[in-house]
Amino acid sequence: MLWVLLLLVSWAVAGVACTRLCLAAVRAAAVHDVGTAGEGERDLTLYETAFLSGGPRRVADVTLVAMARQRRLLLARTGWATVVDPLGRDDMERSVIGVIGPEGQSPIAPVRAAAATTDAVRGLADRLERAGLAMPDGAATTIVDGIRRVRFAALAVAGLGAAALLLPAASYLPRHLVALWFALPLTLTLSCLVIARIELPPYALWASPAGRRLLGPLPRAGARVTAAGDDRTYLTSVAVHGIRAVGEPDLRAAFAHREHREHHRGHAPEHRPGDASGRHRAGDDPGSDSGCGGAREH
């Protein structure tokens, strides 16, 4: 009857993980809309669209792509960024230049990671939160942690079920019925993950209900926009969809090297300005499918 104890542990792990995720989702959905009526009518800037769609790293990606398209930053196919014009046009661009150095070079991965934690991005996040458009700091992390716990619970249930089936056949219950009993908590965890996938799109981790209302009415663009399109539409598509929306082969190749250099994360380039920690939430997925378009550029 040892399998019964394993089954009880499985139910406990699955129940606690799913309950925590549901509570986190309910708390996030209950975020008070502090935005004013006028805020609901305003247009989002390019950087605001990027943050609400994908978080701090999406803002860094949009800044890098915008500077590269204007030939003020060279993003090589080998995955290195080189400053061409050391004069940034706004705080975000000046932050990127400060991370690399006025005449410096650096792999794209650490530049992206460091630029996402600068004062400029933190200030943008704070302004959006004060306006009631961004989720409070920590709310998204709680949801992502909850999803990770449910994934771990699913693996734990599967492992406990396998262990129960490998026990000596001293039970009066056939093995296939034991497997069915363990299938119940496994189904609970998998169903919870499916619901979270449907009900919590990527932008829900960053945008508050008011922010989502600003993103929602905007038309969903395609996953990729050609370089021939106007610059504002192009950059808005990148802000919404991430690097997957980049159409130029050279730029896509440059960012493709980013994944191979993720071990540099947390190691700042030579000219990184300080150790600003910024709002740096989990779940910042550059390839998310959340959709909007038409935001005005900064």
BAVEX-92520 format. One line per 4 residues: number of its first residue (from 1); their letters; for each residue z, x, y of C-alpha. Coordinates in steps of 0.2 Angstrom, whole numbers. Layout:
NUM) A) Z X Y ~ ...
END
This chain:
1) MLWV) 0 0 0 ~ -1 15 11 ~ -18 8 18 ~ -8 -6 25
5) LLLL) 1 6 36 ~ -15 14 41 ~ -22 -3 46 ~ -7 -7 57
9) VSWA) -9 10 66 ~ -27 5 68 ~ -23 -11 76 ~ -10 -4 87
13) VAGV) -22 10 93 ~ -36 -2 96 ~ -26 -16 104 ~ -17 -4 117
17) ACTR) -34 5 122 ~ -43 -12 124 ~ -28 -20 134 ~ -27 -5 146
21) LCLA) -46 -6 149 ~ -46 -24 152 ~ -31 -23 164 ~ -40 -9 173
25) AVRA) -55 -19 175 ~ -46 -34 181 ~ -37 -23 194 ~ -53 -16 200
29) AAVH) -61 -33 202 ~ -46 -39 212 ~ -49 -26 225 ~ -46 -35 242
33) DVGT) -62 -36 253 ~ -56 -29 269 ~ -73 -28 277 ~ -77 -38 292
37) AGEG) -90 -51 294 ~ -100 -39 304 ~ -99 -25 291 ~ -107 -36 278
41) ERDL) -123 -37 289 ~ -125 -19 293 ~ -137 -8 284 ~ -132 6 273
45) TLYE) -136 24 278 ~ -145 35 265 ~ -128 44 261 ~ -119 28 260
49) TAFL) -131 21 248 ~ -130 37 237 ~ -111 37 237 ~ -109 18 232
53) SGGP) -123 20 219 ~ -117 36 211 ~ -102 45 220 ~ -100 62 228
57) RRVA) -112 71 217 ~ -126 59 220 ~ -123 62 239 ~ -125 81 235
61) DVTL) -141 78 225 ~ -149 67 239 ~ -145 81 252 ~ -153 94 241
65) VAMA) -169 84 238 ~ -170 79 256 ~ -169 97 262 ~ -181 103 248
69) RQRR) -194 91 253 ~ -193 96 271 ~ -195 115 266 ~ -178 119 273
73) LLLA) -171 123 256 ~ -181 131 241 ~ -176 124 224 ~ -185 135 212
77) RTGW) -190 130 194 ~ -178 143 187 ~ -163 132 194 ~ -159 142 210
81) ATVV) -157 136 227 ~ -162 147 242 ~ -158 143 260 ~ -174 144 271
85) DPLG) -168 135 287 ~ -149 139 290 ~ -148 125 303 ~ -142 109 295
89) RDDM) -146 93 304 ~ -130 84 299 ~ -113 87 291 ~ -120 85 274
93) ERSV) -134 98 276 ~ -122 110 285 ~ -110 108 270 ~ -124 113 258
97) IGVI) -129 128 268 ~ -111 133 270 ~ -109 132 251 ~ -124 143 248
101) GPEG) -123 154 263 ~ -134 154 278 ~ -146 166 270 ~ -140 165 252
105) QSPI) -145 160 235 ~ -135 151 221 ~ -138 142 205 ~ -140 123 209
109) APVR) -126 117 197 ~ -112 126 207 ~ -120 121 223 ~ -120 103 218
113) AAAA) -102 103 212 ~ -95 112 227 ~ -105 102 240 ~ -98 86 232
117) TTDA) -80 91 236 ~ -83 96 254 ~ -75 88 270 ~ -91 79 274
121) VRGL) -92 70 258 ~ -73 66 258 ~ -75 59 276 ~ -89 48 270
125) ADRL) -79 42 256 ~ -64 38 267 ~ -75 29 280 ~ -82 18 266
129) ERAG) -65 14 259 ~ -58 10 276 ~ -73 -2 279 ~ -69 -10 262
133) LAMP) -86 -5 254 ~ -80 9 242 ~ -67 7 228 ~ -50 15 232
137) DGAA) -48 32 226 ~ -42 32 208 ~ -48 15 203 ~ -64 22 196
141) TTIV) -55 36 187 ~ -43 23 179 ~ -58 13 172 ~ -67 28 166
145) DGIR) -51 34 157 ~ -49 17 150 ~ -67 18 142 ~ -63 35 135
149) RVRF) -47 28 127 ~ -57 14 119 ~ -70 26 112 ~ -56 37 105
153) AALA) -48 22 98 ~ -65 17 89 ~ -66 35 82 ~ -48 34 76
157) VAGL) -50 17 68 ~ -65 24 59 ~ -56 39 53 ~ -41 29 47
161) GAAA) -52 18 38 ~ -61 32 29 ~ -44 39 25 ~ -38 23 17
165) LLLP) -54 22 7 ~ -50 40 0 ~ -33 36 -5 ~ -30 35 -24
169) AASY) -35 18 -30 ~ -17 11 -33 ~ -20 -5 -23 ~ -23 -21 -30
173) LPRH) -36 -24 -17 ~ -54 -19 -20 ~ -61 -5 -8 ~ -74 -16 0
177) LVAL) -60 -28 6 ~ -50 -13 13 ~ -66 -8 22 ~ -68 -26 29
181) WFAL) -50 -26 35 ~ -53 -10 45 ~ -69 -17 51 ~ -59 -29 62
185) PLTL) -51 -17 74 ~ -67 -7 74 ~ -77 -22 79 ~ -64 -25 93
189) TLSC) -66 -8 100 ~ -85 -8 99 ~ -86 -26 107 ~ -75 -20 121
193) LVIA) -86 -5 124 ~ -102 -16 124 ~ -94 -28 137 ~ -88 -14 148
197) RIEL) -106 -8 147 ~ -113 -24 153 ~ -100 -29 165 ~ -97 -12 173
201) PPYA) -113 -5 179 ~ -112 13 186 ~ -111 8 204 ~ -96 -4 200
205) LWAS) -86 12 199 ~ -89 17 217 ~ -94 1 227 ~ -81 -12 230
209) PAGR) -86 -31 229 ~ -91 -30 248 ~ -101 -14 244 ~ -109 -22 229
213) RLLG) -115 -36 240 ~ -124 -24 251 ~ -132 -16 237 ~ -136 -32 227
217) PLPR) -149 -40 238 ~ -159 -24 240 ~ -174 -23 229 ~ -173 -13 213
221) AGAR) -185 2 213 ~ -194 10 199 ~ -186 24 189 ~ -197 36 198
225) VTAA) -206 37 214 ~ -221 48 218 ~ -221 60 232 ~ -235 51 241
229) GDDR) -223 37 246 ~ -214 37 262 ~ -200 49 264 ~ -186 36 267
233) TYLT) -191 25 252 ~ -192 41 241 ~ -175 47 246 ~ -168 30 244
237) SVAV) -174 29 226 ~ -166 46 223 ~ -150 39 231 ~ -150 24 219
241) HGIR) -157 31 203 ~ -152 49 204 ~ -162 64 199 ~ -172 54 187
245) AVGE) -181 46 202 ~ -188 63 208 ~ -207 63 206 ~ -212 81 209
249) PDLR) -213 92 193 ~ -206 107 202 ~ -190 98 208 ~ -187 90 192
253) AAFA) -189 107 183 ~ -176 114 196 ~ -163 101 192 ~ -167 102 173
257) HREH) -159 119 174 ~ -143 111 181 ~ -137 105 164 ~ -138 123 157
261) REHH) -127 130 170 ~ -113 117 170 ~ -102 131 164 ~ -102 137 182
265) RGHA) -93 121 187 ~ -78 125 197 ~ -84 143 201 ~ -89 142 219
269) PEHR) -104 152 225 ~ -101 167 235 ~ -100 158 252 ~ -90 143 247
273) PGDA) -80 137 262 ~ -62 135 256 ~ -56 124 241 ~ -58 106 248
277) SGRH) -54 95 233 ~ -62 79 240 ~ -64 62 231 ~ -72 68 215
281) RAGD) -71 54 202 ~ -76 54 184 ~ -92 44 179 ~ -103 51 192
285) DPGS) -119 50 182 ~ -135 56 191 ~ -146 46 180 ~ -138 29 182
289) DSGC) -149 14 182 ~ -140 4 196 ~ -153 -3 208 ~ -156 -5 226
293) GGAR) -168 1 239 ~ -173 0 257 ~ -157 8 265 ~ -161 16 281
297) EH) -160 35 282 ~ -146 45 290
END
